[in-house]
Amino acid sequence: MDVRALVYERISGPEPVCLFAYDLVGLRRHVERTVAALPARCSMYYAMKANSAGPVLECLAPLVAGFEVASGGEIEKVRAVSADAPILFGGPAKTPSELALALKSGVTRIHAESVLELYRISAAAVDGGVVVEVALRVNLAGPLPEATLAMAGRPTQFGISEDDLPTAIEAATTLPGLRFAGFHLHSLSNNLSATTHLAMLEVYRDTVLAWERRFGVRVEVLDVGGGIGVDYGRPESRFDWEGFCAGLARWVATLPSHWREIQFECGRYLTAWCGRYVAEVLDVKTNHGVSYALVRGGTHHFRLPSSWAHSHPFTVVPVERWESAAPRPGIRDGVVTVTGELCTPKDVLARDAPVPLLRAGDVLVFEQAGAYGWDISHHDFLSHPHPEQVFMGGRGPDSPGS
Ligand SMILES: *Cc1c(COP(=O)(O)O)cnc(C)c1O
């Protein structure tokens, strides 16, 4: 994808440049490769909360096994691009009407997060005259291998405590309208180490084997969650997916044959690289010895760096044109903190980033903005206009790169 060409095209417009650019060709290539490396019995679902834009879903629908959704709205977005893509419905607090919508929309399986929820799913299934598969999301007692953000092995609102498992399994195997299919264990996020991820799978296998024996249940599906990481500090370094898949194949060979499907539901790892956030520098100034570049845009479009408390890497697209009579402010061979247009000191995209030259009117390109970028941001705080969303290489009308 040629972001520079897009920037130079947009720079002549009446408003400062501010957009998300998505490379659907690169997305397709990356996801095809990722899925192709998986060993037998393993499948890849897309956790669409990472990026639920229609063109992204449309691009991924033929490539992944299905979609992992966590709301009625996400179910509707999937069904808008595919009438029959398999859907796994998770999420920590589902309403009865969402459960009814899920059943009407033909979801493949529901990930149950509590005993009460199993009763609610059962009631919805009986009401709809259907039987629905459930997998129990368990918050493992731990200990689990280290990663940046842990969803289990410690107190969180997610999943069923191992203490409640006897009651939950009893409910899942006896309530009308339910068919117990297996377990769902999504325990970490943004894990960068293939070795850690494989170690976690060892814990999963041993734990689930012990549950099968203890509770006399038969596991058909084990959902091992998402959580494959992206190294934002070093865009060139990647999670060793090939090495992971080699270890995964050895791990799969140790599983009982009736565990017919091992599901991954990745978000970040699939879509992080396909998106770039592009913002024009409106002003450059120094306050109390710190240099700031202030962009058209900010964390209300791209909250990811603020949410992870990191400094997001960017590149500078130099723009020579400067039509104003005012002196053009800039920094040469310095470090800059990049902030946005919001009236809060938390509106920071990058901190103390070295730049050879950065001037008002130049344009910044933040890489790895395709997952948890626009989707997690508080778009209407301060009521600035939204960024343009440009999908390149897709089938829609906004496809300059196709
Ligand atoms: C967010 C989430 C995912 C995706 O996580 P990534 O870290 O983006 O891969 C998968 N499963 C569940 C249940 C989630 O909440």
PDBQT file of the ligand as one rigid body, heavy atoms in Angstrom, charges set to zero:
ROOT
HETATM    1  C1  LIG A 501     -10.472  -9.849  22.837  1.00  0.00    +0.000 C 
HETATM    2  C2  LIG A 501     -10.704 -11.292  22.783  1.00  0.00    +0.000 A 
HETATM    3  C3  LIG A 501     -10.062 -12.064  21.820  1.00  0.00    +0.000 A 
HETATM    4  C4  LIG A 501      -9.039 -11.525  20.878  1.00  0.00    +0.000 C 
HETATM    5  O1  LIG A 501      -7.894 -11.178  21.559  1.00  0.00    +0.000 OA
HETATM    6  P1  LIG A 501      -6.582 -10.710  20.786  1.00  0.00    +0.000 P 
HETATM    7  O2  LIG A 501      -5.633 -10.412  21.881  1.00  0.00    +0.000 OA
HETATM    8  O3  LIG A 501      -6.948  -9.523  19.976  1.00  0.00    +0.000 OA
HETATM    9  O4  LIG A 501      -6.152 -11.843  19.921  1.00  0.00    +0.000 OA
HETATM   10  C5  LIG A 501     -10.368 -13.415  21.763  1.00  0.00    +0.000 A 
HETATM   11  N1  LIG A 501     -11.267 -13.955  22.609  1.00  0.00    +0.000 NA
HETATM   12  C6  LIG A 501     -11.908 -13.247  23.552  1.00  0.00    +0.000 A 
HETATM   13  C7  LIG A 501     -12.871 -13.909  24.443  1.00  0.00    +0.000 C 
HETATM   14  C8  LIG A 501     -11.637 -11.897  23.679  1.00  0.00    +0.000 A 
HETATM   15  O5  LIG A 501     -12.245 -11.190  24.645  1.00  0.00    +0.000 OA
ENDROOT
TORSDOF 0
